[in-house]
């Protein structure tokens, strides 16, 4: 067994010795591509979504220098009709690009790969040592053994993300391997690449166009094999006697293809092990990059960030993003990168009219869960753009005025947001008013948990703000009215006993009624303290 050639099954075996959720069905999908025109597969997902686990699993399955039957016994792949056909039948070339970048300077990366793989091949198959270029080494080896390679590249895009100065040479190397009609079919039975970003575009096309790509935007059959499904998380919570409700609130929220609830496996396993539900993103380098992208000078970007933090979904056009971390022509490119990094989740919805629709889809992005939202909250006050700074300052003052019972100031603050760029285009119902109120209280996200349409037993409270732990702030029940009265809003809170939903809360509760009079285009507010 070697480092880059036939690395064996020890990596996968180690995973099985800890905690493993069965994702071996992915092997069956790859098996169906072997020796076909679809044999080049690229999977892109955010960090910590189990991509490296999958790569090591494939190494263990295909590597002909080890017998992995015992490792896969009892898993999904063992029941697949292709299982025996391909297990342990290939020489595997395995490249972990992140690891390789830590060993050499960027300019030495490609020569180092060629040298090390060629040396390992030559030590096993001396005939390969007499060949010339790298592709000739691979061709001669295949001619000698009569057996093509399976190539697995983990974090294929690390050089694109971390060392863009070698992007051109790196893509040239990949093209040599995977875009040569003369040599590629002779060398590879299949290839599998993982990454955060889809394959770099060359103009409007993929730079390595023969790969079938399955990104977080378009995962097709691979959706359930990268990340945890809700069924898998529920099973783990039952096994470890942990709260599924808390797990769902913190780590659910990613829509991947037809799966509306995909979880970040790393965070789920950390929470299962520690028993603590919190953000584990701070342990990854991804968390350090969010501020960089939020502060970019793309028109309208900060407005969209504010809407996302307030809990709204925004329209994003992902078609023109160039799949790197430097080329941004508009805010949609930045937001698309945030989707690939896992800061946002994305789904396409039919926005056509009528029962059957016309097939037109709109792409919507939102912050997926409490874990990622907490990262946005941490940096909201650190943002450098004037529009966000002013919004946060106004929101801070609004919260102070609400707690102080200054009804006129609260009404004016909400009026100011209504008249700002953050207001919805159509301001014509209570849903529009709710949007403005959420935006007005945006800075409260780091001090309050916000629940919309909270069932109370006798109705539904519009917006409820509950202080986070170890806070002396009051809870706030906000009821919204359109062309009625703020007094009527307070009366509805009391008559329907909305505060009963907070009976476990021991602190002070404020009742806040907000009304918008469409005729005079004015908001009014009434605030009362609730006495239990």
C-alpha positions in Angstrom: 0.0 0.0 0.0 1.2 3.5 -0.8 0.5 7.1 0.0 -0.9 8.1 -3.4 -1.2 4.7 -5.1 -3.5 2.2 -3.5 -3.7 3.8 0.0 -5.7 0.8 1.3 -8.7 0.8 3.6 -7.3 2.1 7.0 -8.9 5.5 6.6 -12.4 4.0 6.1 -11.7 1.4 8.8 -11.0 4.2 11.3 -14.3 5.8 10.5 -16.1 2.6 11.2 -14.4 2.3 14.6 -15.9 5.6 15.7 -19.4 6.4 14.5 -20.6 5.8 11.0 -23.9 6.5 9.2 -24.3 4.3 6.2 -23.5 6.2 3.0 -22.2 3.2 1.1 -25.1 3.5 -1.4 -23.0 6.1 -3.1 -20.6 3.4 -4.3 -23.4 1.8 -6.2 -24.0 5.1 -8.1 -20.3 5.3 -9.0 -20.2 1.6 -10.0 -22.9 2.4 -12.6 -20.5 4.9 -14.2 -17.5 2.6 -14.4 -16.3 2.2 -18.0 -19.1 4.4 -19.4 -19.2 7.9 -20.9 -20.3 9.1 -17.5 -17.3 7.8 -15.6 -16.1 11.2 -14.4 -18.0 12.4 -11.3 -17.5 15.7 -9.3 -19.4 16.2 -6.0 -19.3 19.7 -4.5 -20.7 20.4 -1.0 -19.8 22.8 1.9 -17.1 22.0 4.4 -17.8 19.3 7.0 -20.4 17.5 4.9 -18.6 14.2 4.8 -16.9 14.5 1.4 -13.6 13.1 2.7 -15.4 10.2 4.4 -16.8 9.3 1.0 -13.5 9.6 -0.7 -11.8 7.2 1.8 -14.8 4.9 1.5 -14.3 4.6 -2.3 -10.5 4.0 -1.8 -11.3 1.1 0.5 -13.8 -0.4 -1.9 -11.9 -0.2 -5.1 -8.3 -0.8 -3.9 -7.1 -4.1 -5.2 -4.3 -4.4 -2.6 -6.7 -5.0 0.3 -9.8 -7.1 1.0 -12.6 -4.9 2.3 -15.5 -7.4 2.2 -15.6 -7.5 6.0 -15.8 -3.7 6.2 -18.8 -3.4 3.9 -20.7 -6.4 5.2 -24.1 -5.4 6.5 -24.1 -2.0 4.7 -26.3 -0.9 1.8 -23.7 -1.5 -0.9 -23.4 -5.2 0.0 -26.9 -5.7 -1.3 -26.2 -3.9 -4.6 -26.0 -6.0 -7.7 -22.7 -4.4 -8.7 -21.0 -5.1 -5.3 -18.9 -8.1 -6.2 -18.1 -6.9 -9.7 -15.9 -4.0 -8.7 -14.8 -4.5 -5.1 -11.0 -4.8 -4.8 -10.5 -4.8 -8.6 -8.5 -1.6 -9.3 -5.3 0.4 -8.8 -6.5 3.5 -7.0 -4.7 6.9 -7.3 -5.7 9.1 -4.3 -4.9 12.8 -4.0 -5.9 14.9 -1.0 -5.2 18.3 -2.4 -5.5 20.2 0.9 -2.9 17.8 2.4 -0.6 18.2 -0.7 -0.7 22.0 -0.5 0.6 21.7 3.1 3.7 19.8 1.9 5.0 21.9 -1.0 5.0 25.4 -2.4 2.2 26.2 -4.8 4.5 26.3 -7.8 5.9 22.8 -6.9 2.4 21.2 -6.5 2.0 19.6 -9.9 5.7 18.5 -10.3 5.4 16.9 -6.8 2.3 15.0 -7.6 3.7 13.7 -10.9 7.0 12.7 -9.2 5.4 10.9 -6.2 2.8 9.0 -8.1 5.3 8.0 -10.8 7.7 6.8 -8.1 5.1 4.6 -6.4 4.0 3.2 -9.8 7.5 2.5 -10.7 8.2 0.6 -7.5 5.3 -1.8 -8.2 5.4 -1.8 -12.0 9.0 -1.2 -13.2 7.8 -0.9 -16.8 6.2 2.4 -15.8 9.5 3.9 -14.8 10.8 3.8 -18.3 7.9 6.0 -19.7 8.2 9.7 -20.4 5.4 12.2 -19.5 2.9 11.5 -16.7 0.1 10.4 -18.9 2.5 8.1 -20.7 3.5 6.6 -17.4 -0.2 5.9 -16.7 -0.9 4.5 -20.2 2.1 2.2 -20.0 1.0 0.9 -16.6 -2.4 0.1 -17.9 -1.0 -1.6 -21.0 1.2 -3.7 -18.7 -1.5 -4.7 -16.2 -4.5 -4.7 -18.4 -6.3 -2.9 -15.6 -7.4 0.8 -15.7 -7.2 3.2 -12.7 -9.8 4.6 -10.4 -8.7 8.1 -9.5 -10.0 9.9 -6.4 -9.2 13.6 -5.8 -10.4 14.9 -2.5 -10.8 18.8 -2.2 -10.0 19.1 -5.8 -10.7 22.9 -5.7 -8.3 23.7 -2.8 -5.7 25.1 -5.3 -8.4 27.2 -6.9 -9.5 28.6 -3.5 -6.1 28.9 -1.7 -3.5 29.4 -4.4 -5.2 31.1 -7.3 -1.8 32.0 -8.8 -1.4 28.4 -10.0 -4.9 28.0 -11.2 -3.9 28.0 -14.9 -1.3 25.3 -14.5 -3.5 23.2 -12.2 -6.4 23.3 -14.7 -4.0 22.4 -17.4 -2.9 19.3 -15.4 -6.5 18.2 -14.9 -7.3 18.7 -18.6 -4.3 16.6 -19.5 -5.8 13.8 -17.3 -9.5 14.1 -18.0 -10.0 16.0 -21.3 -7.9 14.0 -23.7 -9.9 11.8 -26.0 -6.8 9.9 -26.8 -5.5 9.0 -23.4 -8.3 9.4 -20.8 -10.4 6.4 -22.0 -7.2 4.3 -21.9 -6.3 5.3 -18.4 -9.4 5.6 -16.2 -12.2 3.2 -15.4 -13.7 6.0 -13.3 -12.7 9.2 -11.5 -14.3 10.9 -8.5 -13.6 14.4 -7.3 -14.9 16.2 -4.2 -14.8 19.9 -3.5 -16.6 22.9 -2.1 -16.8 24.7 -5.4 -18.1 23.2 -8.7 -15.5 22.9 -11.5 -14.0 26.3 -12.5 -15.7 27.8 -15.5 -13.8 28.6 -18.6 -16.0 31.4 -20.0 -19.5 30.0 -19.7 -18.5 26.3 -19.8 -16.8 24.0 -17.3 -13.0 23.9 -17.7 -13.2 20.1 -17.5 -16.4 19.6 -19.4 -16.4 15.8 -19.4 -17.2 15.6 -15.7 -20.7 15.1 -14.5 -21.2 17.6 -11.7 -23.5 17.2 -8.7 -23.3 20.4 -6.7 -25.5 21.5 -3.8 -27.5 23.4 -6.4 -28.2 20.3 -8.6 -27.3 17.1 -6.7 -29.7 14.7 -8.4 -29.3 11.1 -7.1 -26.3 12.1 -4.9 -28.4 14.4 -2.7 -28.8 11.9 0.3 -25.2 10.6 0.2 -23.4 13.8 1.2 -24.8 15.2 4.4 -27.2 13.6 6.9 -30.9 13.2 6.1 -33.6 13.9 8.7 -34.3 10.2 9.1 -30.6 9.5 9.8 -30.4 12.3 12.4 -33.6 11.2 14.1 -32.1 7.7 14.4 -28.8 9.1 15.9 -30.7 11.2 18.4 -32.7 8.1 19.5 -29.6 6.1 19.8 -27.7 8.7 21.9 -30.8 9.9 23.8 -30.5 13.5 22.6 -33.2 16.0 21.7 -34.2 15.8 18.0 -36.1 19.1 18.3 -32.9 20.9 19.4 -30.9 19.1 16.7 -33.3 20.2 14.0 -33.4 23.8 15.1 -29.7 24.1 15.2 -28.5 22.0 12.3 -31.4 21.4 9.9 -32.4 23.7 7.0 -30.3 22.8 4.0 -32.4 22.0 0.9 -30.5 19.7 -1.4 -32.4 18.5 -4.5 -35.6 16.8 -3.4 -34.4 16.6 0.2 -35.6 19.6 2.2 -33.9 18.6 5.4 -30.2 17.9 5.0 -27.9 18.3 8.1 -24.2 19.2 8.4 -22.8 15.8 9.7 -19.8 17.4 11.5 -22.0 19.6 13.6 -24.5 16.8 14.3 -21.8 14.4 15.5 -20.2 17.1 17.6 -23.5 17.9 19.3 -24.2 14.2 19.9 -20.8 13.8 21.5 -20.8 16.9 23.7 -24.5 17.2 24.4 -24.2 20.9 23.6 -26.2 22.6 20.8 -24.1 25.5 19.5 -22.2 26.6 16.5 -19.3 24.4 15.6 -18.4 26.5 12.5 -15.9 28.5 14.5 -13.7 25.4 14.4 -13.5 25.7 10.7 -11.8 28.2 8.4 -15.1 28.9 6.7 -16.3 31.0 9.6 -13.3 33.3 9.2 -14.3 34.2 5.6 -17.9 35.4 6.1 -16.9 39.0 7.0 -14.8 39.3 3.9 -17.8 38.5 1.6 -20.4 40.5 3.5 -18.2 43.6 3.3 -17.8 43.4 -0.5 -18.8 46.5 -2.6 -21.4 44.8 -4.7 -24.5 47.0 -5.2 -27.4 45.8 -3.1 -25.4 43.1 -1.3 -25.7 44.6 2.2 -29.4 45.1 1.8 -29.8 41.4 1.0 -27.6 40.4 3.9 -29.9 42.4 6.2 -32.9 40.7 4.8 -31.3 37.3 5.3 -30.4 38.1 8.9 -34.0 39.2 9.5 -35.2 35.8 8.4 -36.3 36.5 4.9 -35.5 34.6 1.7 -34.0 36.4 -1.3 -33.9 35.8 -5.0 -30.4 34.7 -6.3 -29.4 34.1 -9.9 -26.6 31.4 -9.7 -26.1 30.9 -13.4 -23.2 33.3 -14.0 -20.9 32.6 -11.0 -17.5 31.5 -12.2 -16.8 29.0 -9.5 -13.9 30.7 -7.8 -13.4 33.0 -4.8 -12.1 36.1 -6.7 -14.4 36.7 -9.8 -17.5 38.6 -8.7 -19.4 40.7 -11.2 -22.5 41.3 -9.1 -24.1 40.5 -5.7 -25.5 37.3 -7.1 -22.0 35.9 -7.6 -21.1 36.6 -3.9 -24.4 35.1 -2.7 -23.8 32.0 -4.9 -20.4 31.5 -3.3 -22.1 31.7 0.2 -24.5 29.0 -0.9 -21.6 26.7 -1.9 -19.8 27.5 1.3 -22.9 26.5 3.3 -23.8 29.9 4.7 -27.0 29.9 2.7 -29.3 27.2 1.5 -30.9 27.4 -1.9 -34.0 26.0 -3.5 -35.9 26.5 -6.7 -39.6 27.3 -6.4 -42.3 27.5 -9.1 -43.4 31.2 -9.1 -45.9 30.8 -11.9 -49.6 31.4 -11.6 -52.3 28.8 -11.9 -52.7 25.3 -10.6 -50.4 23.7 -13.1 -47.8 26.4 -13.5 -45.6 27.1 -16.5 -42.4 25.5 -15.3 -40.7 28.8 -14.5 -38.5 28.5 -11.4 -37.1 31.1 -9.1 -34.0 30.5 -7.0 -34.4 31.5 -3.4 -31.7 31.6 -0.7 -32.0 31.9 3.0 -29.9 31.3 6.2 -30.5 27.6 6.9 -30.4 27.2 10.7 -29.5 28.5 14.1 -25.9 27.5 13.8 -25.2 29.5 10.7 -27.5 32.3 11.8 -25.4 32.7 15.0 -22.3 33.3 12.7 -24.1 36.0 10.8 -25.2 37.6 14.1 -21.7 37.7 15.5 -20.4 39.7 12.6 -23.5 41.9 12.0 -22.2 44.6 14.3 -18.7 44.3 12.8 -19.8 45.1 9.3 -18.1 48.2 7.8 -20.7 49.3 5.3 -22.6 52.5 6.3 -26.1 51.1 5.4 -25.7 48.1 7.8 -24.1 50.3 10.5 -27.0 52.7 10.4 -29.6 49.9 10.4 -28.0 48.3 13.5 -27.8 51.6 15.3 -31.5 52.4 14.6 -32.5 48.9 15.7 -30.6 49.2 18.9 -32.4 52.4 19.7 -35.7 50.9 18.8 -35.2 48.1 21.3 -34.3 50.6 24.0 -37.4 52.6 23.2 -39.6 49.5 23.2 -38.4 48.4 26.7 -38.8 52.0 27.9 -42.4 52.0 26.6 -41.8 55.0 24.3 -44.7 54.2 21.9 -44.2 57.3 19.6 -40.5 56.5 19.1 -41.2 52.9 18.3 -43.9 53.9 15.7 -41.5 56.4 14.1 -38.7 53.8 13.9 -41.0 51.3 12.2 -42.1 54.2 9.9 -38.5 54.9 9.0 -37.8 51.3 8.0 -41.0 51.3 5.9 -39.7 54.4 4.0 -36.2 52.9 3.6 -34.8 50.6 1.0 -35.5 47.7 3.3 -39.3 47.9 2.9 -41.0 45.4 0.5 -42.1 46.7 -2.9 -45.8 46.0 -2.1 -46.8 47.3 1.3 -50.4 46.2 1.4 -51.1 43.6 4.2 -50.1 42.4 7.6 -47.4 40.1 6.1 -45.7 43.2 4.6 -46.0 44.9 8.1 -44.4 41.8 9.7 -41.5 42.0 7.3 -40.8 45.7 8.2 -41.1 45.0 12.0 -38.6 42.1 11.7 -36.2 44.4 9.8 -36.7 47.1 12.4 -35.7 44.8 15.2 -32.8 43.2 13.3 -30.1 44.0 15.9 -32.1 42.0 18.5 -31.0 38.7 16.9 -27.9 38.5 19.1 -30.0 38.9 22.3 -33.4 37.3 21.4 -34.7 34.2 19.9 -37.5 35.1 17.4 -40.6 33.0 16.8 -43.1 33.9 14.1 -46.7 32.8 14.2 -46.4 31.1 17.6 -49.4 28.9 18.5 -50.8 29.9 21.9 -53.8 27.6 22.3 -56.3 30.4 21.5 -54.7 31.8 18.4 -51.4 32.6 16.9 -49.1 35.4 18.0 -47.5 37.2 15.1 -44.0 37.7 16.4 -42.6 36.7 19.8 -39.1 37.7 21.0 -37.7 35.5 23.8 -34.5 36.6 25.5 -31.6 34.2 25.2 -30.2 32.6 28.3 -28.7 34.6 31.2 -30.4 37.8 30.0 -32.5 40.3 32.1 -34.3 41.6 29.0 -38.0 41.3 28.9 -39.8 39.0 26.4 -41.9 40.8 23.8 -45.2 39.6 22.2 -45.8 41.7 19.1 -49.2 41.7 17.4 -49.7 43.4 14.1 -52.8 45.0 12.6 -53.6 46.5 9.2 -56.2 49.4 9.1 -57.4 48.6 12.6 -55.8 49.9 15.8 -52.8 49.2 18.0 -55.2 49.2 21.0 -57.0 46.4 19.3 -53.8 44.5 18.8 -53.1 44.7 22.6 -56.7 43.6 23.3 -56.3 40.6 21.1 -53.1 39.5 22.9 -55.0 39.7 26.3 -58.3 38.2 25.2 -56.5 35.2 23.6 -54.1 34.9 26.5 -51.0 34.8 24.2 -48.7 35.2 27.2 -49.6 31.7 28.3 -47.2 30.4 25.6 -44.4 32.0 27.7 -45.6 30.6 31.1 -42.2 29.0 31.6 -40.5 32.4 31.2 -39.8 34.0 34.5 -39.0 37.5 33.4 -41.0 40.5 32.4 -43.2 40.3 29.3 -44.1 43.3 27.1 -47.2 43.4 25.0 -46.5 45.4 21.8 -49.3 46.3 19.4 -48.5 47.9 16.0 -51.0 49.1 13.4 -50.6 50.6 10.0 -53.3 53.0 8.7 -53.2 52.8 5.0 -55.2 55.9 4.4 -52.8 58.3 6.2 -49.7 56.1 5.6 -48.8 56.0 9.3 -47.9 53.5 12.0 -49.1 53.6 15.6 -47.9 51.6 18.5 -49.1 50.7 22.0 -46.9 49.0 24.7 -48.1 47.5 28.0 -46.4 45.4 30.7 -48.0 42.1 31.3 -48.7 41.2 34.9 -49.0 37.5 35.6 
